Amino acid sequence: MYFEYVDPMIGTVGDVQTESIHGGGKTHPCACVPFGMVQLGPDTVTGGDNGTGYNYVHNTIEGFSFNHLSGIGWYGDLGNIQIMPILDKTDLRSGSNEEVPFEKGTVGWKSPFKHENEVAQAGYYSVLLDRYNILAEATATEHAGILRFTYKKPGKRGAIINLSRRIAGRGSYQKIKIDGQAIEGELTFTSENGGFGRGKGGITYILKFAIEVSTPFEYEIYENEALQEKASTYCGKDVHLVLSFDSDKVLIKCGISYARLKGAKKALSEIKDFDFNKAKRKAQKLWEKELSRVKVTGSNKTDLTLFYTCMYHTLLDPRSFCDIDGSYTGSDGIIKEGEYTRRTVFSGWDVYRSQFPWLTLVRPDVVVDMVSTLIDIADECGTALPRWELTGADSGCMVGDPGLIVFADACKKGLFDNYRLYKGYKYCLNASLCEEQVDGYKFFHNRPKSPVFKEQNYEPNCISSTLEFLLADFCMSKLAEAIDNEREAEYFYNRAMDYHKNYNESLGFMCPRDENGSFLNITDRLDTTGCVESNIFQQSFFVPYDIEGLAKLFGRERFVALLEELFEGADFSKLWNEYYNHSNEPCHNLTHYFSVLGLDERTQYWTRRVQKEAYRLGPYGFCGNEDVGQLSAWYTLSAIGLAQICPAKDEFYFNTPLFKEIELSLDKMFHSCENSKTLKIICDKDPLEYPYIESVYLNDTNLDRNYITYKELTNGGVICLTLCKTPKRR
C-alpha cells in the first residue's frame, strides 16, 4: 500500500530549532484527503512564526482545528473551529495562545503529550492527552472532519469549542445557534484582527460551519472568559462553548463552507452515522488512489518513504474552495456556481518552479482549476493574476508575477482552450504594461510603482524583483506566441533579454541599480542588498530562460567554475547556506544548469547529492520551509529523473532517477496518450549503485539529447535509461 509509506511527521519542526541541521519545514500532521478543504489536526501553539499551528518541538496541545496551512511562513493563517476535549473544570484560555492574553486564569486548558503516543498517517491522526488521559483521534473528508474522543478516567467529561481562534490573530465576530445535538454558525475573520502576515496580507473571509455531536450535551457560552446567559443563539467577538457529556466516548463532526451555511450542513453527509472508522478507511483509500498515480519500485525504504511523503505534500494544495454543489464566494463577495473546482492556497513565487510542473504531469486538472481561479479573481477585482492567493484574496506576498508564469506554462502545455487563453491574456498584458486604468475602470497591477520600472524595466534597488519580472516578460512573450501576436511576443522577448543590463562588470555579478541606473556599491558577492531571501551570488544565476546567454555574459569557463563553487561551498545538511541554498527557491533547479551547458554528468552528480543530503526522515527531515509543496515537488520530479528548468519552455531535463522502475498514469482528458495511458521510466541497473546516465531511449529510439518535451512525456510510452558507474559525457 503506497499510503503506508507516507509519514506526515516529516518536516513538522517550525520556527524553534533544537538541532543544528535541518528543520523549519513547517509542515503539519493533519488528517485530510487530497486537495481537501478540511485539514483537521493538532495545534501546539498560537503564536510566533508557527504558521501551521503545530510545531514538533513543543510539548503541549491546545486543541484540534479544522483548517490549516502546510509549509508556510509569514505567521500563517486559518486554524479555525478549535476543539479541545477536557476533564473537569479548566481555564477559559488555551494557555498557549500568544495572540489572546488571559483575562482570568493562569494555566489554560492545554495538555502535555508525548510524541511516542502520537500516530500520524495519510488521512488519520491520534494522540493521547496526558493531562486528561483522553485519546483524541481525527480523520477527514473533502468538506468535513470528525474527531473521536475516548475518556479513559472518571470525571466531568467535556470539550471546549474555541470559535474565535485564528492562527496569527483572532476572530472578529462569531454567530452561533444550538439546536439539540447540533451547533451551527458563521465566523468572520478580518485582516484588522491579524491572520496572514499578522494582517499585512489583507486576508478576510467568512467561514460557515455545522457541527453534530454523537451524544446529548449540556453547554455554557463564554465571551472573553465571562459566562453568558444561556441561550440557543448568541453573537459575540470572543465566543467559546463548553460542552459536557455523560458518555466516555464522544464523536464530533464538522462541515465547513466559505460560501453558504447549507453547504456546511451538506458537507456533514460525507460522514454518515458518526462512523469514524469508515471515514478513516475512505480517506486512506483516496490517498492510495492518488499516490498510485506514480508507482515506483526500489529496495531503499528511506527513498520510498521520502518519495511518497513528498508526493503526499504536493497533493495538499491548491485545495478546494467550493461546496459539494460547486458554490463558492467570489473575490467580489458574490456567491457563484462554479463551472470548475474553485481552489485556494497559491504560493506562487514558490510553486511555479517545481510544484506546478509536477502537477501538470500527475494532476493537470488541478492546474487548470487553480489558474482558472486566478483568472476569475483578476476578472472579479480588476487586477493582475494574484501573486500569493488565500481564500480569494491576493496577499501580495513575495515578488514577481507568478500567476502569469503558471498560466503561460499551462498554455504552453496545451491545458487551456481559447476562451480562457484570451481572457487570461488580457489581464496579464495589462499587468505587464503597468496599466492603471482599463476600459474606464481602475486596474491594479503588481509591478513596481516606480516610473523607472515602467520606462526601463528594472526595479530600483532590487535585483531579485527585477529578474523575476524579466522572467515574467519571457513568459508573456510565450503567451503572445500562443495567440499568434508576433509583435507583442517580440516586444516582451526583447524586454526579457535586457537582463544583461543588470550585470555589473566590475563586480562580475548581477547587481541592483539605483533610480539613476548606477549600480549600488556592492563589493561582496554574498551581500544580500537588493535580494529577496537570497544573496548576489545566488541571484546572479536566475535567468532560466537563457542559460547559454548568461554563461556567455559571465564567460563560459568562469560561469561553470562559479556553478561548481556554488555547490562545493554548500553544506546540504544545513538549514541555510550562503552558497547553494536548497532551503529556498532562488536556487532550485540550478543543478540542471549543467545539462544545458552540456555537462550532464555534473547535473547527475549534484542532483544526487542534494537528494541524499537535503532530505531525510523525521520531523527535521526538510532543510527549510516546505513552501506549499515546492520543496517536495523538487524531490518527486528529481526522483523520477526530471526537472523543468524554465516555465513556458516545455523541456524537462534528465537526471538519474532514484528508482529502477517508475510508472506514471496519464490523464486522457488533458494528456494526448498517443502511445500509452502510462509513462514508464526504466533503468537497466540499480540507479543507487550506477548514478550516471550513458544513454536514453524513448520508445526504442535513441534520444540524442538530454531533455524530453512535455508532449513526449504525455504521449506515454517507455523511457529506458542505460546507467553506468562513472561519468560519461553524452
N, C-alpha and C positions, 0 to 999 in steps of 0.2 A: 504494500500500500504506500503510495507516494506521500500522502499527507502525514504518515508516521515519521517521515524524515524532517518535518518542519519543527523547528524549535523557536517559538516566539520570544523566548528569553534572550536570544542573541541580540546584542546591541542595546539592551534596556538601561544601560547606565546613562544618566543625564548630566547635569552640569557640575556634579561633585565628583572629583577624581580621588580614588584611593589606590590606584595602581599607576605605575609610571608609563605603561604602554597601553594604547588603545583606550576605548571608552568614548563616551559622548555621542553614541549612536542615536539616543533619544527615541528609540522605538518603544512600543507598548505591547503587553502580552494579552490584549483584549480578545474576547470571543467575538467572532464576526464571520460573515461569509464573503466571498469575493465581491469587491466593489460595493459592499453593503452600506446603507445609510447608518445603520446601528453598528457601533463598535463598543461593546459593553465590557467594562473591566475595572480593575482596581485603581484607586488613587492613593498615593502615599503622601502627597503634599499638594497644597495650592499655594504657590509662591516660587520665587526665584526663576531661573530660566529652565524650569521643568515643564516644558510645553505640553508633554503628553499627560501630565498628572501623575505619572508613575516613574520612579527612579529606583533602580535596583539597590543602590547604596543605602536607602532609607530602611528603617526597621519598624515602621508603623503604617497602618492602613486607615484611612479616614472614610472610606466608602467605595461604592461602585456606581459609576455613571455611564450613561447610555450612548454618548458620542465622544470620540477622541480623535486627535490628530496624531499621526505617527511620523517620526523623523523630521521634526520641525524645530526651528528656533524662535526668536523674537517673542519669547514668553508664552507662545501658544494661544489656544482659544478652545471653545466648546467645553466639554466636561460637565454637561448639564444633567439634571434629574439624578442627583447623587443619593443613593440609598445605603444606609448603614444599619445592619442588624445589631441589636443591643440586648443586654440583660440588666434588668432593674433600672434605677434612675441614673441619668448622666447629665453632664453639662449640655448646653444648647449651642455649642460651637464644636467643631471637629478637634480643635486644639492644634491643628497643623495647617490652618488656612491663614496665610500671612496677609491676604487681601482684606480680610474682615476681622477686626480685633474683637476680643471678648468685651462684653458689657458686664457679664456676670461669669462666675466660674473660673477655673484655672487649668484644669487637666484636659477637658474636652472628651468627646466620645470615641476618639481614635483608639485602635487596639494594636499592640505589638504582634508581630508574626515572625515566623522563621521560614527561610527560603526552602528548607527541606520539606516543609508542609505545603508548598505550592505545586500545582500541576498546571502547565500551560501547553496547550495543543492547538492545532488549527481547529477553530470552532468551539473551543472549550477552555475554561479557566476555573480553578478552585484553590482555596486557601483556608487554613484553619486560623481563626482569630483567637489568639491566646488569652486575651483578657476575658472574653466571654465564653470560651470553649464552644464556638459556633463554627460549623463548616459552611462556608459560602461558596456557591458554585454559579457559573454563568455560561449561557450559550445564547445564540442569536440567529435570527433570520435576516432578510434584507431590510425590513422596516420595523422590526420588533426584537426585543430581547427578553430573556427570562432569568430570574435569579431564584436559586433554591437555598434556603437557609435551614440547616439542621442544628437545633439547640440541644447540646449534649449534657447540660446540667440544669438543675431546677432554678427557678427564679422567675421574675416577671419578664416574659418574652416580648420583645418589641422590635421596632425598626424606626429609624428617623429618615424622613424624606426631605432632603435639602433642595428646595425648589429655586433658590436664588444663586446657587453655586455656578461659577464660571471660572475657567482657568484664566489667569492673568487679569482677573477683575471680579465683577459680581453682577447679578441680575438687576435689571432696572425696575421691573414690575411683574407681579405674578397674580393670576386669577385662577381659582380652583373651584371645583364642585365635587361634592362627595355624595354618592348615592349607593347605599348598601355596601357591597364589596368592590365598588368601582370608584375611581378618582380620575377626574379629567380636568384639563385646564389649558392655559395659554401663558407662555413665559416670554417676556420681552427683554432683549439684550441690546443695549445701545453702546456705541463707542465712547460715550461720555462716562460710562462705567467700566471702561477697560476693554479687555479682550486682546486681540492680536496687536502686538507692539504696545501693549498696555494702553490701547485706544488710538495709537497713531495710525493703525491700519484702517480705521474708519469702518470696522465691521459691525453692522447692525442686522439683527434677524429676530424673527418671532418663531418660537417653537411650540407646536401644539402636541399634547400628549394625552394618552388614555392608559390608565393603569387598572389592572384587575388583580385582586388578591385571592388566593385559593381558600382562605378561611375567613370567617367573620372577624371583625376587629373593632376595638374602641379607638377613638382618636382624640388628640388635642391639637389645637392650632396655636402656633407661636409666631410672633413677628418681632424681630430684633431681640430674641430671647425672652420676650414677655408673653405670658399666657393670654390668649384672647378668648372672648366669649364663644362658646361652641355654636357652630352654625354649619349649614350644609353648603354654603357658598362663602367665599372670602376673597378679598383683593388686598394686596399689600406690596411692600418693597423688600422684605426680607423674610419670606414665609417658609416655615418649617412645619411639617406634620410629624407627630409622634404617634405611631400606631402600637397597639398592644394586642397580643393574641393568647389563646389558650393552648394552641397546638404546638408541638415540639418540632414540626416540620412545616415550613411556610414557603409557598412559591408566589413570586410577584412578577407579573409580566407587564411590559410597557410597549406600546406602539407610539411612534413619533411621526410628525409631519411638519414640514416647513411651509405648508400651504393651508390645509383645512383640518379642523377637528375630526370631521368624518373620515378623513384619510388616516389619522392616527387610530381611530376606532377600527377601521377596516384592517389596519395592519395587525391587529390582535388575532385576526383569523389565520395568520401564518403559524400561530402556535395554538393548536386546538387542545382543549381539555386539560391545560396545565401539564401536558405530557413532556416533561423536561428531557427524558432520555430519547424520545422520538425526535425532538427538536435538535438535540445534540447529534444524533445519527444523521439527520438531514443535512446539518451544517457540514459535517465531515464528508458526507457523500458529495456535496457541492465542491468542497476543496479537492477531493480526489479527482473529480471530473476536470476541474481547471488545471490542476498540476499535471495530469496525464496528457495534456496537450503537448508537453515536451517530455519524452521518455529518454532518460539517459542510462547507460549501462557502464558500471565501473565497480571496482573492488574496494575503493577507498571510501570508507563510511563517512569520514570527515568531509570529503569533497561532496558526497551525496547530500549530507545534511546541510552544508553551506549552500549548495545549489538550490535545493527545494525550499530552504528558508528564504533565500534571496528571491526566488521566484514568487513565493508567498507574499513578500513585501511589495513586489511590483504589482500585485493584484489587489491591493487595498484601496488605492486611489488612481484616478479620479472616481469618487463614489457617486452612487445615485443620489439625486436631489429632488426626486419626484415621488409621488404617492404610487400605490399599486395601480391606480387607474391612469397614471401619467400626468396628473395635475402637479403643477409647481407654481411657486411665486416668482414672477419675473423680476428683473432688477429695477423695473419701473413700479413695482409694488402690485402689479395686476396678476391675479391668479389665472393661469392659462392651462390649456390641454396640449400636451406635447405630442409632436409627430416623431420624436425620438426620445431617448432617455436623457433628460436634463441631468447634468453632472456638476460636481463641485470638487474643490481642492486641486487647484492647478498651480503648482510651484514652478512657474515657467522657466526662470533662469537656471534652475537645476535640471529639470526633467527633459528639456529639449535635446540634451546631449546623448543620453542612452535610453532613458525610460520610454520615451515616445517611439524612438526607432524600434525598441524591443516590442512594444505593444502593436506596432504596425505588422509584426510577424505573428504574435500569439493572440492578440485581441484587437484587430483593426476596427471592429465595430465601436469599441470604447474610444478609440482615437477620433472617429467620426463624430460620436456623441459629444466629446469634450470640445472639439473645435467648433462644432455647430453651436454649442453653448456659448463659447467665446464670441462668435459672430453675432448671435442674438443679443448678448449683453451689449455689444457695441451698438447694435441697432436700437435697443431699448433706451440707451443712455446717451447716444450721440458721441461716442468715444472711439479711441483705438481699441484693438483687442486687448483684454486685460493682461497685465504682467504677472500678478500673483493673485489669483481669484479665490475667494472663500465666500460661501453662501450667497453667491451672485454679485458680490462687490469686488472691485479691484483695490487691493490693499496698497498697490504701488511698490511693494517690497522688491528690493534689488534693482538692477539696471537693465537697459536694453529693451528689446521688443520681442520677447519670446513667443507671444501669441502669434505674431506674424510668422515667426520662424517655423513653429509646428504646423501652421496652416500651409505654408509653402511646401514643407516636406510631405505632408499628406497629399497635396495636389500633385506634386511630382510623382508620387506613387500611385496616382490614379484613383484615390479614395473618394473624390468628390465629383458630383455632377456639375453641370454648367451653372445651374441656379445658385448653388452655394459658392461656387468659384467666383462668379461675378459679384455676388453680394459681399463676400468677404474681401474681395479685391478692392472694392470701393473704400472700405474703412481703412485698410492697410495703406492704400495710396494717400488718403487724406492725412493719415498719421505721418507717413514718410515725408510728406511735403510740409509738415508743420502747419497745416491749415487750422485756423482758429474759428472759422465760420464756413458752414457748408449749407447750401440751399436756404440761406437766411436764418439758419439756426447755429447756435454756438456749438463748436466741436472741441472736444478735449483730447488732444494728442498726448503721447507720453515721451516726446522728445524734449531735450533741454530747452528752457525758455530763452537762453542766451541768443541774441541776434547773431553772434559769431557762429553758432552751430548751424543756423539756417543758411548763412552765407557761405561758410567754409567747411561745414560738415565735420566739425570736431567739437567736443565739449571741453571748454577751458578747464585746465587743472585736473582732468580725469582721463587717464589713458584707458582704463577699464571700460568706462561708458562709451568712449569713442570707438573702441574696437568692437564692442557689442553692437553698436548701431551700424557700423560698417558691415558686419555680418548680416544684419537685418536688410541692409541695402542689397547685398548679394542675393539674399532670398527673395527680395522684392523683384529683382531682375528675373528670377526664375518664375515668379508668379506672372509677370508681364509676358514672358515667353509662352506660358500656358494659355493665355488668351490672345496670342499672336499679335501682341502690341510691341513691335520691334523697336519703336522709338523709345518707349519707356523702359524696355528691357536694357537697351544700350545706355540710357541715362543712368539707371541705378547701378549697372555693372561698372560704369566708369567711376561713379561715386565710391563704390566698394574698393576699387583698385587704388584709391587715394591713400590707402593705408600707409604707403611708403613715406608719406609726408610726416608721419609721426615717428620716423626713425631718426634718432639723434646720432649723427656720425661720430661726434666727439666722445659720447658715452658708449656707443656701439650697441645700443638697445633702443627699443621703443620708449618714448618718454612723453609725459604730459606737457602740453603747451599752455601758455597763458593767453589772455584775451587779445594780445597783440601778435600772437603767433610765435613768440620766443619760447624756447624750451625752458622748463624750470631748472633751477640749478641743482641737479641731482648728480652725485658722484659715485654712489654706491648702488650696484645693481640689485641689492637686496632691500633697498629702500621701498617702503610701502606708500610713499606720497603719490596721490592720484590713482591709487589702486584700490579695488574693492575685493576684500578677502583674498588678497594675493600680493605679490611684490613685482618690481620691474622685471626681474629675471623671468619669473613665471609668466607674466602677462605678455612678454615680448613675443612668445610663440603663438599668440592667439590670432592667427589668420588661417583658419582651417580650410578656406576655400581656395587658397593659392599658396600651398606649402612650397612648391618649386620656386615660385617667385620670391617668397620670403627667404628661402635659402640663398637665392642669388643676391638678394639685398644684403644679407649678412656676410656673404662669401660662403660658398657651399661647404668647403672644408671646415671653416670656423663654425658654421651652423651645426654640422654633425657633431663636432667636438663639444659644442655647448650643450647639445641634447644629451650626449653621453655624460657630461659633467653634471647636468641637472639630475640624472638618475643616480650616478655614482655618489653624489653628495647627500642623498636622502637615506633616512632610516625608515623603511616602510612599516616598521612595527611601532613607530611613534604616532602620537595623536596629531602632531602638527610638524611640518617641515618648512624650512626656508627654501629648500630646493624642490624636487618633485614632491608635491603635496597631494596625495590621493584623498585626503580627508576633505578636500574642497574642489569644486567643479572646474575652475580655470585650467587645471592640469589634466583633466580627464581626456582620454584618447590620445595623449601625446606619445604613448608607447607605439602607436601605429604610424606616427610621422615617419619613422624609419622606413616603413614599407613604401610610402610614397616616394621616398628618395632611393628606392631600390635596395634597401638594406633589410630584407625580410628577416634575416636571422637575428637582428638586434630587436626587432619587434617581438619575435618569438621568445627571446631571452628575457627581456624586461617585462613583458606581459606575464610570463610565468612567475617571475619574482614578485610582482605586485599581487597576483592571485594568492600566492602562498604566504606572503608576509603581511599583507594589509588586511586580510580576513582570517578570522579564527572562530572557534566555538565559544559559547558562553556570553554573559552579559557585557563583557568588554570586547566582544568579537568584531565590532566595527571600528575603523580607525578614525571616526568622526561622525558628524551628523549624517544620518541615513538619507535625509533630504527627499522624503516622499517618494521613495522608490529608485532614485537615481543611483545611489551607491550600489544598491542591489542589482539594478539592471546592467550596470557596467560589468558586474561579475557574471550574470547569467549569459549575456552576449559573449563575453570573452570565453566562458566555459564551454560554449558550443563552437568556439573558434572564429568569432566575428566581431567587428566594430565598425560602426558608421562614423567616420571622422567628421564629416561636414553635412549638416542638414540641407535638404533640397538638392543634394548630389546623391544619387541612389546607389553609390558604391559602398559595399561592405568589404573591408579588408580582412584578410585571413590572419589568424594566429593559431598556434597549436591548441586544439581543444584539451579539456581535462578528462574527457571520457572517450572510450574506444568507439562506442556506438551511440548515436543520437537520432531520435525520430521526432520530428515536429509536425503536428497536424495542421493543415492549412484550412482556410475558411473560403469555401466556394463562392460565398456572397461577395467577397472582396478580393480574393486571390484568383489568378487565372487557372491554376491547377491544370495546365495544359498537358503535363506529363504524368502527374500523380496528385492525389489528395494529401500526400505526405512529402516531406523533405527529409531525406536520410543523410547523415554525415557519418562516414565510416572511416576509421583509421586502421591501417593494416597491422599496426603494432600498438602496444600499450603506450599511450602518449605520456604517461608519467615516467617511463623509462626512456622513451625516444622523443625528446622535446622539440625536434626541428622538422620542418616540412621539406621533403625532397621534391614531390610533385603533387599536382592536384588534377583529378579527373572529374568532369561533370557529365554524368550520363554516358560514361565510357569514352568521352572525348577529352583529350588533354587540354586543360585550361592554361594557356601560356601567359597568364597574368596573375597578379597577386591579390585580386579582388573579384567579387562577383556582384552582379547587379541585383537590385530588388526584384525585378521581373524574373530573372533567372532563378532566384531563390523561391519565389512564389509560383513559378511554373511547376515546382515539385520535381521529384526525381531523386537521384543519388549523387552525392559528392564523395569521392574516395580520395583519401589523403595517404600518400606514401610517406612514412616517417623515417628519420634517421637519428643517430645519437650525437653526431657532430654537425656543426653548422654547415649548410650548403646554400650558396647563393644561386637563386634561380635566374 
